[in-house]
Amino acid sequence: MPGVFDRSRKKALVRNISTDFNHAVSTFFGERAPNVNIAKIQHAGYVDALRKSGVDVEILNELEGHPDCCFVEDTAVIFDGLAVICRPGHPSRENEVHSISERLSADFEIKFLSPEAKMDGGDIVFTGDGFLIGRSTRTNDIGIQELTAIAKSFDYSVQVIDVPDSTLHLTTVCSVPRNGVLIAAEGHLKQEQINGFEEVIWIPNNETYASNTIAMENGMMLVSTGFPITKQRVEAAGFEVVLVEMEEIMQADGSLTCLSLFIE
C-alpha cells in the first residue's frame, strides 16, 4: 500500500489486465510468460477478495500497449488530499502515469516528481506514522529526496532501505499489516535494517512472495495462495486470512499490493 493516509482502506483503484500481459516486464519471480486469460480470471478473484473484505473497488480500463498497466501501485503515492505522481523506473511504464493522474485529479491535488526523479510506488511502504522508502533499480536518490520532503511536510517520518539485488521492490519482500508490525522475508531484509517495529513476522525465504500482504482494519488479510507457513504465522498473529490465487500475476513479478491503489 503506497502511502494511503490511514488504514481504513475503504476504496481502491484497480486496472484491468492488459491483453499484452504476456509481454510484461519480469525478472525475479517469473519462470514463463503469464497466461493472459488465466491472469484475467485471477485478477477478477483478487477484486472479489477486496470487495468481500469491505473495499469499494473501482476498475479502470486497460491501457493499450502497456502490458504492466494493471500494477497501479507503482503510479502514485497518496497523502491526505494530495496525490504524488510517480515516475516509474522502467522506460516501458513511463506513460502509465498520465491516465492515473487524470483520474486522481478528480479527488486530489496533483503533484509530479521532477523529470530527474525515478520512483515506483512499489518501493513505498506506509507504516502508520511514516514511510519506508526503498532505494532500488526503480527508485533513485532524487525520487527519495523529493518524496521525503513531501512526507515530512505532512509530519511523517521516513526511513530509507536499500533494496537488495535479490528482489525488485521493497514491497516485494515486506508489508505492514498494522501499526507496529512488519512482515518481512528472510534472506532479503536484515534485522538491523528494520527500526521502530514492535513485532516482526519473518517469512521463510522459500515463501518470500507471500511476505507481500494486504490487511484491513477489521483484521482480514489477503495472502497469496500456496504458502502454508506464511498463512500459519499471520493467523497466529491474529489475522483472518483470505487466500488469493496469484500464480499468473506472479509470472510478471506482480504481487497483491501491486494491483491496487488505495485512495480512501
N, C-alpha and C positions, 0 to 999 in steps of 0.2 A: 504494500500500500504506500504509494509515494506521497506522503505529506498531507493527508487529509487532517483537518484541524481538530478533530476529536475522533472517538472510536464508535460513533453511532452507526456509521455505515448504512445510512438509510437509502441512498441512491447511488447507482453505479452506471457508468457508460461502458458498453462493450461494443465491439465491431465484428461484423460477420467475417468468417473465414474467407480468404481470397480464393478465387478459382485457380490462382497460380501458387497456392500454398506449398505445393511440392517443390517450388524453387526458393523457398525461404532460406535465409542465412542460417547455417548450422555448423557448429564447430565442436561442441562438447558432448552433449547427450545423444545427438542423432547418430544412428547407425545405418540409416537408409533415408530415402526421401519419404515424407509422410504421405499417406493415402488421403487425398483431399476429401473424398466422400465420407470416410470414417471420421476424419477430423471434424467435419461439419456436425456429424451426429454427436461426437463427444463435446463439442462446443455447446450444442443445444442442451446437453446434460449438465454442463457447467452452469449455464444460465438458469436452468431449472433448480439446481442446488442453491444458487444465490437467492432465488426467489423464495424457496422453501425455508431459507434461513432468515427471511424477513426483509430482503433487499428489494427495492424498486429498481428494476433493470431497464435501461433504455438501450435499444440495439441500433447501432449505426450501420449504414450500408458499407459493404466492402469498397476499397479503393482500387480501381482497375490499375493493373500494372505495379501493384505494391504487395508482394507476397507476404510480407511481415505485418500488414496493416492491422491484424487482429490484436497485436501486442500494444494496446493503447496505454499501458502503464508508462511506457517509455516517452510519451509525448508531452507530459505536463506534470508539474508538482502543484498541488492545490493547498492554498492557505485560506484563512477566513476572508473571503471577499476578493481574493487575488489568485489568478492562475498564472503561474510561471511556465512559459512555453519552452520546452527543452530543445536542444539541438542534437539530435541523435548522432552517435559516433560513427555509425556505418553509412557510407555515402548513399547506398540504395534506399535509405529510410528518411532522407532529409525532407522530402516533400510531404510526408505524413502529417507534419505538424500544422500545415495550413488548414486542413479540414477540421482538426480538433480545436484550433484556436478560434475558428469561426463559430463552432458550436458553443464553446465555453464563453465566448463574448456575450452570450445572452444572459449569463448569470454572474460573471466575474469581470473585474478589471483585468486586463491582459498585460503581461509584461514579458518581453522576449529577452533571452540571454543574448549577449553580444555575438557577432559573427565569429569571433576567435574562440568562443567557448564551445566545448563539446560536453554534452550530458545526456545520458539515458536515465529515465525515471526508475529503471531497474536497479540503479545504484543508490537509491534513496530509501531509507527505512525510517519511518516515524516511530519514535519511542514513547510518545505521550507528552513529554516536556521538551523534546528536542529531536534531533535527527542524527542518524548515522549516514555519512556520505562516503561512498566507495570511490577511490581513485583507481581507474581501470583503463583498459584499452578503449572504452567507450565514453569515459568521463575524464576530462583533463583538469589541470590545476586552475585554469581560468574559469571554467564552469563551476568548480568547487568554490572558488573565491566569491563569485557573484551570487551563488545560491546561499552561501554562508552569510553574506551581508544582508540578504533579504530575510533569512531565518532569524537573525539576531535583531532585525528591526521589529519582529513580532515577539521578541523576548524568548526565542527558542535557543537552546544550546545546540552545539554542533560538535560531533566527533568524526574525524576523518579516518577511514580504514583503508589500507592498501589491499585491493582485491587480488588474491593470488592468481598466478598464471593457470592454475588448475580449474578455474571457473570463469564464467562470463561476467556476471553481475554480482553485486553484493546480495541482492535478494535471492539469488540462486542458492546461497548457502546459509541464509538465516532469515528469520522473521520474528516479529514482536507481537505475540498474540494478545497480550495485555500489559499494562504499565508495569515495569519492573521485571518482566520475564522475557528472556531471549531463547529462541530455538536456534541452535547452531549445529552445523555439520562438522564432525570430527575430520581432521586431516586437511581442512581448508582454513578455518579460523583457529586462532590460538587464544588461550585464556588471557594472556597478557594484552591482547588487542581489545578485550571487552571490559569496559568500565561502567559502573553505575547500575548494574542489574542485580536485583535481589536473588534471582534464580536463573540458571542457565540449564536448559534441557538439551543435552547433547544427543545428536542423532548419529548413528554409526555411519562410517564412511560409505559403506555399500548401500546405504539408503539416503545418500546426500540429497537426491532430488526431492525427497519428501520434507526436507527442512523448510521449504517454501510453503507456508500455510496462510489461510485467511480465517481469522477468528472474529466473532461478533460479540457485542456487549452481552448478549443473552447466553454466552458460553458455548455456542455452537461453533465448530471449527471445520473448515473444508480441508481435507487431507487427500493427497493423491492415492489412488488405489494401488495395492501391491507392495506396501511397505509395512509389514506387521509390527516391527519393533517400534517404529515411529508412532503408529496407532496406539500401541500399548502404553508408551511413555506419555503421550499427551493426554490420554484418558486418565492415567494415574495422576496427572496434574489437575484434573477436574474438568476437562473439556468434553463436550459431547461431539463425537466425530461424525462428519458427513463425508463419506468416501466419494471421490470424483475420478472417473476414468480419464486419464490424460496421456495415454500411450502415444497417440499420433501427434499431439501437441508437443510432447517431449522430443520427438524426432526433429523439430525445428528449434530446439533449445528453449521452448516456452514452458513456463510454469504457471501455477494458479494465479499469482498476483499479476503476472504479465498481461492477462486477458481482461483486466478491468481497471477503470479509473474511478475512484470513489469521489463524488462531488458533494455529498451531504452526509 
